[in-house]
Amino acid sequence: MVGAMAVPLLPFDRSGEAYGAEPKKGEFKNTTDDEACDYWRYCALSGTLCTCCGGSVTQCPPGAEVSRVTWVGTCQNPTDGKHYLVSYNDCCGKVACGQCPCSNHQRERPGYKMGLHNGINWCMANDRNAYHCTVAALVGIAENP
């Protein structure tokens, strides 16, 4: 009975939701179109782009709240050649947007390393845990990518 009560707290795989175009490995040369899967900072994003759902690259749409947990990727900006740490936060609390699905897995790790795995609903820690879309906020420069 105790185990059954913990089931809602467990993460679940949402990788099937992101069936959009996947750029070929290393082909993230897009520097301007933040509504396209090949935008460089989306190199490890798996989900729906918030830019297509009323939000921005870094902000959730109105009515959605940012996830309390996140995964981090390292993406190279083709303009300056630097590698950046990108925090991917799911936006939670609204019905899934369904626009601009992406499934990018550059440097993704297996699901047992949760902080490096992008196919999980990271809204699980929020009170309203329905997945809506994902943002990609830059958090720093990677020293040794």
Beta strands, then each sheet from edge to edge (+ up, - down):
strand 1: 46-48
strand 2: 65-66
strand 3: 71-76
strand 4: 83-92
strand 5: 101-103
strand 6: 131-141
sheet 1: 1+ 5-
sheet 2: 2+ 4- 3+
sheet 3: 2+ 4- 6+
end
